[in-house]
Amino acid sequence: MFKNLKPKVGGGSGGFGGRKLTIIASHFGRIYQETMERTITVANGRGPEFRPSSFPICPVLAYMQMRDAATFGSFRSTMSASGGFFTSVGTAAHENIQYFLAECGKTFGDWKCKNKTCIKHKLSRDLFDEDGNCIRKGKLTRKNTVKNKCPKCEEPMEYIEKEVNYKGLKGHIDCIYLMPSGKYWVADYKTCTKNLLAGKKLPKNEHLMQIPTYCYVLEQEYGMEIEGFSLLYFSRDNPFEFKEHAEQWDKRWRLRVKDLIKTQRKRYKSAVQAFAQKKPELAVACKPCQMPDDYEKLMPAYEPCPMEKVCFNRKKLLKAMEPDYTNKQRIRLLDRLPNSQLYV
C-alpha cells in the first residue's frame, strides 16, 4: 500500500527554538504534519486586558482586537495544534509542580480539596445548569495559608493560583513561597525546549517585566514583605533539566517596576481610548515599535506580528486600523471589557 511513498526526513530550525526531525512514512503521517500546522478560530476567546503576563503591551494590537471583536460580536481566539500542544503541556507541568511543591508546607495561597469522596471537594466545585449558567460558585477549602491539607479528609489539596488586582492590573501568580526569614519569595514557572535552556537567551525580557510586577503588587496592595523572585525554566521532556534566574527584591527593582506599570498602563489606556473615541491614531502614538529593529528588541517574537507589513508606514497603518463598527457595537464591547471605566 505504501510502496510508492518514500519516507520524508526534514531538518532546519523549529519555530520553538529546536531542530525539527520529521520522518513521514505514510499518508497518515502527512495528515499529522498538516494538523500540527493547522489553526482553528473560535468565538468567545480572551480579549486584551491590563495584565503583567501581557507586558509589553502593544496598543495597536490591543485596539485591533477590540475593533474586530466589536464587529464580530465577541473576541475570537486562534490557536494552532502545535500551540495548543505546548500550552496544554505547560498547564499540566504547572499543576504538577504546584501540587507536589506544596508538600513542603511553605507555599502560600488558596486551596481546593480534590478528593472526590470528600464533602469539601463537592463544596469547592462550580455547579452549572443545563444551559451552562453557573448556579452555585464553588468555595475555597482554605484561603491565604501555607496549609495544603484538607481540614476534613486531610489529603493534599489543589493549589489555586493567587489572583491579584492592583488598580485594574490583574494577574495570577504561580508560586508565593514563605522563606525562613518570614518574608516571601515569588516564583514563575516556564516550560521551554532543551535548546533554549542550553542557550544564552534566558531570561526573556518580557518575563523580567512580569514577575517583578507581581512582587511590586504583593508589596503595595497586600502588604507582603518580598525577599526576591525566581524565573524557573525547565525542559518540557525532563523536569530535572532546568535553569533558575533569581534576584533579590530591592529599591532598584521597586522604582523600575513603578515606572514600568505607568508606561504599560498608558499604552493600554491609549488602546481603549482609541477604540472608544474611534481615533486609532491615539494607539499609534503610543506603540512601542517605531522602527523594525524595535520589534526584535522590545516585543516577544513567538510568531510574526499581524501588523508587520503596515506598522512602519503611518498612512497604511491608519488605513488598516480604520473603525468599521457602529456606536451600538462600541458600547456593547466596552461594557464587556474588564475595568473599562478606568481607561475610557
HUPE-V261212 format. One record per residue. N is the residue number from 0. RES is the residue in one letter. SS is DSSP state (h for helix, s for strand, l for the rest). PSI is psi in radians with two decimals (NA if undefined). BURIAL is + if it has 24 or more other ideal C-beta (glycine too) atoms within 12 Angstrom, else -. Layout:
N;RES;SS;PSI;BURIAL  N;RES;SS;PSI;BURIAL
This chain:
0;M;l;-0.63;-  1;F;l;0.28;-  2;K;l;-0.43;-  3;N;l;0.03;-  4;L;l;1.86;-  5;K;l;2.42;-  6;P;l;2.42;-  7;K;s;2.20;-  8;V;s;2.18;-  9;G;s;2.64;-  10;G;l;-2.84;-  11;G;l;3.12;-  12;S;s;2.27;-  13;G;l;2.78;-  14;G;l;-0.22;-  15;F;l;0.49;+  16;G;l;0.16;+  17;G;l;2.86;-  18;R;s;2.25;-  19;K;l;2.28;-  20;L;l;1.95;-  21;T;s;2.10;-  22;I;s;1.99;-  23;I;s;2.15;-  24;A;l;-0.05;-  25;S;l;3.04;-  26;H;h;-0.68;-  27;F;h;-0.65;-  28;G;h;-0.67;-  29;R;h;-0.66;-  30;I;h;-0.70;-  31;Y;h;-0.79;-  32;Q;h;-0.77;-  33;E;h;-0.63;-  34;T;h;-0.71;-  35;M;h;-0.42;-  36;E;h;-0.07;-  37;R;l;2.53;-  38;T;s;2.64;-  39;I;s;2.31;-  40;T;s;2.22;-  41;V;s;2.74;-  42;A;l;2.97;-  43;N;l;0.71;-  44;G;l;-3.02;-  45;R;l;2.19;-  46;G;l;-3.13;+  47;P;l;2.47;+  48;E;l;2.81;+  49;F;l;1.58;+  50;R;s;2.53;+  51;P;h;-0.59;+  52;S;h;-0.22;+  53;S;h;0.00;+  54;F;l;2.44;+  55;P;l;2.43;+  56;I;l;2.36;+  57;C;l;1.96;+  58;P;h;-0.48;+  59;V;h;-0.82;+  60;L;h;-0.69;+  61;A;h;-0.75;+  62;Y;h;-0.77;+  63;M;h;-0.63;+  64;Q;h;-0.77;+  65;M;h;-0.77;+  66;R;h;-0.84;+  67;D;h;-0.65;+  68;A;h;-0.63;+  69;A;h;-0.71;+  70;T;h;-0.74;-  71;F;h;-0.54;+  72;G;l;-0.25;-  73;S;l;2.86;-  74;F;l;2.24;+  75;R;l;2.50;+  76;S;s;2.23;-  77;T;s;2.22;-  78;M;s;2.40;-  79;S;s;2.82;-  80;A;h;-0.70;-  81;S;h;-0.69;+  82;G;h;-0.71;-  83;G;h;-0.62;-  84;F;h;-0.89;-  85;F;h;-0.64;+  86;T;h;-0.79;-  87;S;h;-0.66;-  88;V;h;-0.76;+  89;G;h;-0.73;+  90;T;h;-0.80;-  91;A;h;-0.70;-  92;A;h;-0.75;+  93;H;h;-0.89;+  94;E;h;-0.68;-  95;N;h;-0.81;-  96;I;h;-0.77;+  97;Q;h;-0.68;+  98;Y;h;-0.80;+  99;F;h;-0.59;-  100;L;h;-0.51;+  101;A;h;-0.34;+  102;E;h;-0.30;-  103;C;h;-0.21;-  104;G;l;0.36;-  105;K;l;0.07;+  106;T;s;2.05;+  107;F;s;2.30;+  108;G;s;-2.75;+  109;D;s;2.72;+  110;W;s;2.60;+  111;K;s;2.36;+  112;C;l;2.36;+  113;K;l;0.12;+  114;N;l;1.90;-  115;K;l;-0.28;-  116;T;l;-0.08;-  117;C;l;2.45;+  118;I;h;-0.53;-  119;K;h;-0.58;+  120;H;h;-0.76;+  121;K;h;-0.68;-  122;L;h;-0.36;-  123;S;h;-0.24;+  124;R;l;2.49;-  125;D;l;2.41;-  126;L;s;2.38;-  127;F;s;2.61;-  128;D;l;-3.12;-  129;E;l;-0.27;-  130;D;l;0.04;-  131;G;l;0.14;-  132;N;l;2.35;-  133;C;s;2.08;-  134;I;s;-0.23;-  135;R;s;2.14;-  136;K;l;2.32;-  137;G;l;2.66;-  138;K;l;2.46;-  139;L;l;2.44;+  140;T;l;-0.74;+  141;R;s;2.68;+  142;K;s;2.44;-  143;N;s;1.01;-  144;T;s;2.84;+  145;V;l;0.00;+  146;K;l;1.88;+  147;N;l;0.12;+  148;K;s;2.41;+  149;C;l;2.30;+  150;P;l;-0.27;-  151;K;l;-1.03;-  152;C;l;-0.19;-  153;E;l;0.35;-  154;E;l;2.72;+  155;P;s;2.47;+  156;M;l;2.94;+  157;E;s;2.31;+  158;Y;s;2.23;+  159;I;s;2.03;+  160;E;l;2.29;+  161;K;s;2.15;+  162;E;s;2.32;+  163;V;s;2.63;+  164;N;s;1.94;+  165;Y;s;1.72;+  166;K;l;0.79;-  167;G;l;-0.15;+  168;L;s;1.92;+  169;K;s;2.59;+  170;G;s;2.91;+  171;H;s;2.31;+  172;I;s;2.28;+  173;D;l;-0.78;+  174;C;s;2.32;+  175;I;s;1.95;+  176;Y;s;2.30;+  177;L;s;1.99;+  178;M;l;2.82;+  179;P;l;-0.46;-  180;S;l;-0.20;-  181;G;l;-0.15;-  182;K;l;3.13;+  183;Y;s;2.58;+  184;W;s;2.26;+  185;V;s;2.31;+  186;A;s;2.62;+  187;D;s;2.34;+  188;Y;s;2.39;+  189;K;s;2.12;+  190;T;s;2.57;+  191;C;s;3.07;+  192;T;l;2.84;+  193;K;h;-0.70;-  194;N;h;-0.74;-  195;L;h;-0.67;+  196;L;h;-0.63;+  197;A;h;-0.20;-  198;G;l;-2.86;-  199;K;l;0.39;-  200;K;l;0.16;-  201;L;l;2.53;+  202;P;l;2.72;+  203;K;l;2.59;+  204;N;l;-0.77;-  205;E;l;-0.50;+  206;H;h;-0.54;+  207;L;h;0.02;+  208;M;h;-0.70;+  209;Q;h;-1.01;+  210;I;h;-0.65;+  211;P;h;-0.49;+  212;T;h;-0.69;+  213;Y;h;-0.72;+  214;C;h;-0.80;+  215;Y;h;-0.79;+  216;V;h;-0.76;+  217;L;h;-0.62;+  218;E;h;-0.84;+  219;Q;h;-0.77;-  220;E;h;-0.53;-  221;Y;h;0.02;-  222;G;l;0.46;-  223;M;l;2.42;+  224;E;l;2.01;-  225;I;s;2.26;+  226;E;s;-0.61;+  227;G;s;-3.01;+  228;F;s;2.76;+  229;S;s;2.43;+  230;L;s;2.05;+  231;L;s;1.84;+  232;Y;s;2.28;+  233;F;s;2.67;+  234;S;s;2.47;+  235;R;l;-0.47;+  236;D;l;0.01;-  237;N;s;1.76;-  238;P;s;-0.22;-  239;F;s;-0.27;-  240;E;s;1.86;-  241;F;s;2.85;+  242;K;s;2.23;+  243;E;s;2.31;-  244;H;s;2.06;+  245;A;s;2.51;-  246;E;s;2.64;+  247;Q;s;2.50;-  248;W;l;2.18;+  249;D;l;-3.08;-  250;K;h;-0.65;-  251;R;h;-0.82;-  252;W;h;-0.68;+  253;R;h;-0.78;-  254;L;h;-0.69;-  255;R;h;-0.76;-  256;V;h;-0.64;+  257;K;h;-0.77;-  258;D;h;-0.66;-  259;L;h;-0.84;+  260;I;h;-0.71;+  261;K;h;-0.78;-  262;T;h;-0.79;-  263;Q;h;-0.61;+  264;R;h;-0.72;+  265;K;h;-0.73;+  266;R;h;-0.78;+  267;Y;h;-0.71;+  268;K;h;-0.67;+  269;S;h;-0.59;+  270;A;h;-0.79;+  271;V;h;-0.75;+  272;Q;h;-0.64;+  273;A;h;-0.71;+  274;F;h;-0.82;+  275;A;h;-0.64;+  276;Q;h;-0.01;-  277;K;l;0.76;+  278;K;l;1.42;-  279;P;l;-0.36;+  280;E;h;-0.39;+  281;L;h;-0.68;+  282;A;h;-0.70;+  283;V;h;-0.65;+  284;A;h;-0.41;-  285;C;l;0.10;+  286;K;l;2.47;+  287;P;l;-0.48;+  288;C;l;1.92;+  289;Q;l;-0.28;-  290;M;l;2.79;-  291;P;h;-0.67;-  292;D;h;-0.46;-  293;D;h;-0.61;-  294;Y;h;-0.76;+  295;E;h;-0.58;-  296;K;h;-0.62;-  297;L;h;-0.50;+  298;M;l;2.53;+  299;P;l;2.29;+  300;A;l;0.97;-  301;Y;l;-0.63;-  302;E;l;2.80;-  303;P;l;2.46;-  304;C;l;2.28;+  305;P;l;-0.23;-  306;M;l;0.15;+  307;E;l;-0.54;-  308;K;l;-0.33;-  309;V;l;-0.14;-  310;C;l;-0.57;+  311;F;l;0.31;-  312;N;l;1.77;-  313;R;h;-0.75;-  314;K;h;-0.80;-  315;K;h;-0.64;-  316;L;h;-0.84;+  317;L;h;-0.59;+  318;K;h;-0.76;-  319;A;h;-0.40;+  320;M;l;0.11;+  321;E;l;2.30;-  322;P;l;2.31;+  323;D;l;0.45;-  324;Y;l;2.72;+  325;T;l;2.91;-  326;N;h;-0.62;-  327;K;h;-0.74;-  328;Q;h;-0.67;+  329;R;h;-0.84;+  330;I;h;-0.71;-  331;R;h;-0.73;-  332;L;h;-0.70;+  333;L;h;-0.57;+  334;D;h;-0.46;-  335;R;h;-0.26;-  336;L;l;2.17;+  337;P;l;2.26;+  338;N;l;0.53;+  339;S;h;-0.51;+  340;Q;h;-0.33;-  341;L;h;-0.28;-  342;Y;l;-0.32;+  343;V;l;NA;+
